[in-house]
Amino acid sequence: MIDVIWDLYQQQQIGRAGERADSARQAATDLESRVRELEARLDRACLVTQSLWELLKEQTGLTEERLLKKFKEVDLRDGRLDQRMGRAGPVDCPKCLRTVSTKHLRCLYCDTELPGANPLL
């Protein structure tokens, strides 16, 4: 009798493991799809960026040196030279002096526009 109960328990465990494996397979498939989508978007963004840079060079005479200087300047805005578009840390609202994240354009407490807030981040 104990053998039958043990076998039933084992079958139940095997069934649960199979369900978890199916779920993991589906999650992996979903993530692979998302990665492909993000890679395609990144490729398009790179193409647009390169096209815009070439137009700017043709129309304004800007140089690679000036671009690299601006690149470094923008990179350092978050205090780190890491080739990432980071967010600056929290700031104090100039009006109410409460601490607010720079991801907001306006103070959450008094609605004052925040200096240095970046609407694109």
C-alpha positions in Angstrom: 0.0 0.0 0.0 2.8 2.4 0.9 4.4 1.6 -2.5 1.2 2.7 -4.3 1.1 6.0 -2.3 4.8 6.6 -3.0 4.3 5.9 -6.7 1.3 8.4 -6.8 3.4 11.0 -5.0 6.3 10.5 -7.5 3.9 10.8 -10.5 2.5 14.0 -9.0 6.0 15.4 -8.6 7.0 14.4 -12.1 3.8 16.1 -13.4 4.7 19.3 -11.5 8.2 19.2 -12.8 6.9 18.9 -16.3 4.6 21.9 -15.8 7.5 23.9 -14.5 9.6 22.9 -17.5 6.9 23.9 -19.9 6.5 27.2 -18.2 10.2 27.8 -18.3 10.3 26.9 -22.0 7.5 29.4 -22.7 9.3 32.1 -20.7 12.5 31.5 -22.6 10.7 31.7 -25.9 9.0 34.9 -24.9 12.4 36.4 -23.9 14.1 35.3 -27.1 11.3 37.1 -29.0 11.7 40.2 -26.9 15.5 40.2 -27.4 15.1 39.9 -31.2 12.6 42.9 -31.1 15.0 45.0 -29.0 17.9 44.1 -31.4 15.9 45.3 -34.3 15.0 48.5 -32.6 18.6 49.1 -31.7 19.7 48.5 -35.3 17.1 51.0 -36.5 18.2 53.6 -33.8 21.9 53.1 -34.9 20.9 53.6 -38.5 18.9 56.8 -37.7 21.7 58.1 -35.5 24.4 57.5 -38.2 22.2 59.1 -40.8 21.6 62.2 -38.6 25.3 62.5 -37.8 26.2 62.4 -41.5 23.6 65.0 -42.3 24.9 67.2 -39.5 28.4 66.9 -40.8 27.4 67.8 -44.3 25.2 70.7 -43.3 27.2 72.3 -40.5 30.8 71.1 -40.9 30.9 69.5 -37.4 33.8 67.2 -36.8 34.2 63.8 -35.1 36.4 65.6 -32.5 33.5 67.9 -31.5 31.1 64.9 -31.5 33.4 62.9 -29.2 33.8 65.9 -26.9 30.1 66.4 -26.6 29.7 62.6 -26.1 32.0 62.7 -23.2 30.3 65.8 -21.7 26.8 64.1 -21.9 28.2 60.9 -20.5 29.6 62.7 -17.5 26.3 64.3 -16.6 25.5 61.5 -14.2 29.0 61.7 -12.7 30.4 58.6 -14.4 32.3 58.2 -17.6 30.9 54.8 -18.5 29.3 55.2 -22.0 25.8 54.9 -20.5 23.0 57.4 -20.3 22.5 57.3 -16.6 20.2 59.4 -14.5 21.6 61.9 -12.0 20.7 61.2 -8.5 17.8 62.8 -6.6 17.7 66.6 -6.4 16.2 69.0 -3.9 13.3 71.0 -5.2 14.4 74.7 -5.4 11.1 75.8 -4.0 10.0 73.4 -1.2 13.5 71.8 -0.7 12.0 68.2 -0.8 14.1 65.5 -2.4 12.7 64.4 -5.8 14.0 62.1 -8.5 15.3 63.7 -11.7 13.2 61.4 -13.8 10.3 63.8 -12.9 10.0 67.1 -14.8 8.3 68.8 -11.9 8.3 68.5 -8.1 5.8 66.0 -6.9 5.0 68.1 -3.9 4.8 71.7 -5.1 4.7 71.3 -8.9 7.8 73.5 -9.5 9.8 72.7 -12.6 13.0 70.8 -11.7 16.4 72.1 -13.0 18.2 69.5 -15.0 15.3 67.1 -15.4 15.4 65.2 -18.6 12.1 64.2 -20.1 13.8 61.6 -22.4 14.9 59.4 -19.5 
